[in-house]
Amino acid sequence: MLRSLQYQVELFWLALGFFSRLPIPSNTPYSELRMNQAGRYFALVGLLLGSLCAALVWAMSLVLSNDVSIFLMMVFSLLLTGAFHEDGLTDMADGIGGGMTLEKRLTIMKDSRIGTYGASALVMALLGKFVLLSELAQLDQLVPAVVAAYVVSRALAASLIYDMPYVSDSDTSKSKPLASRQTKSELAVLIASSLIPALWLDLGLMVTIFAVALLFRMGFKVWLIKRIGGFTGDCLGAAQQLMELLSYLVMIIWFGVH
């Protein structure tokens, strides 16, 4: 029992080490199998990162304006993750926007340089977050919204691994996914973890967020299959960023109406 629990904790450390700049135990075992299994804890990593960001913005708002507090939180979030997901969004936008063939799209995604499509996507994503978070702050819902969005968006991104093929060469891809395959039990852990925000959000709101997430997932999956035949690590990062923005938007509408 203890051995099994220790194994799960080690998988969480791997997920945290992959998706953040937070330190993990140096003796954490690594293998390709463990890396694939660690994907089940993507949402829990989001819970930790979201909680840290929410705590910071709450503390800063005690002495600073909402806008300044949100700006500092966004900087903190980028430092926590090393802009990992933002990089994925940028590369996906450049690759799919600038490539006319499958091979060209994948090649552009592997290029570390940023093009017009990527720069535009990155600017709009960061600007969008700031505007949406500022609106949530005015509705006095910023802290719970941040944690919820971090959890749900990461769960959705990781779930794409379950029923989509990985199309990029893992030996040459600049942005490798945490996992390239996912079992039903691992997907179940992801889904269960994504329900954690129901502890502080209205049930109706959670159902609405999940409905929007499902629709987005269906559309994004079809779009990726059509454009590149599957997913890459960059696509998962893009999915997380887009779902985070969608989550904020849904919550703004919900809190504004209710």
C-alpha positions, 0 to 999 in steps of 0.5 A: 500500500505504501509502495503504491502510494509512493509510486503515485507521489513520484508520478506527481513529482514528474508531472510537476517537474515537467510542467513547472519550474518548481523544484522536485526531489532529485531522487525522483525516478524517471522512465518513459513509462512513468512519464506517460503515467504522470499525465494523469496528474496534470490537473492536480499540477494546475490546482497547485499552480493556480492556488499559488497564483491565487494566493499571490493575487489575493495578497497583492490586492490588499496593498495594490490595485486590482490591475497591478495585482493581476499583472504581477500574478501573470508574471508570476505564473509565467515564471512558475511554468517557464511560459511553457504553455504560452510557448506551445500556443505560439508555436502551434499558431506559427506552424498551422498558420504559416505552413501549407503542408503537414511537413511544413507545419510540423517543421515550423512548430519545431523552430524556436523563432516566433513568426507573425502568427505566433506573436499575434496569438501570444499577444492576444492571449496575454491581453485577453487574460488581463482583460478577463481577469480584471473583469473577474476582479470587479465581480469579486470572483478572481481568486476562485476563478483562477484556481478553477481555470488552471485545473479545468484547462490542464485537464482538458489539454491532457485528455486530448492524449487519450483519443488522438495520435501523436504526430511529431517525432519525439526525438526532434520536436522542440516541445515534447508532450508529457505523454503520448498515450493514455489509458482509460484509468488515467483519463478517469483520474484526470476527469475526477481531478477536474471536478475539484473546482466543484468544491467552491463553484456553483454546480450550474456553473461547473456544468456550464464550464464542462459543457463548453469544455466538451464542445471546445474539445470536440471542435479543437480535435476535429480541427487538429486532425484536419490540419496535422493529423493529430496532436503535438506537445505544442497543441496541448499547450495551446489547448490549455491556454485557449481553455483557460481563456474560455473558462474565464469568459464563461465565469464572467458571463455566469457571475454577471447574470447571477 
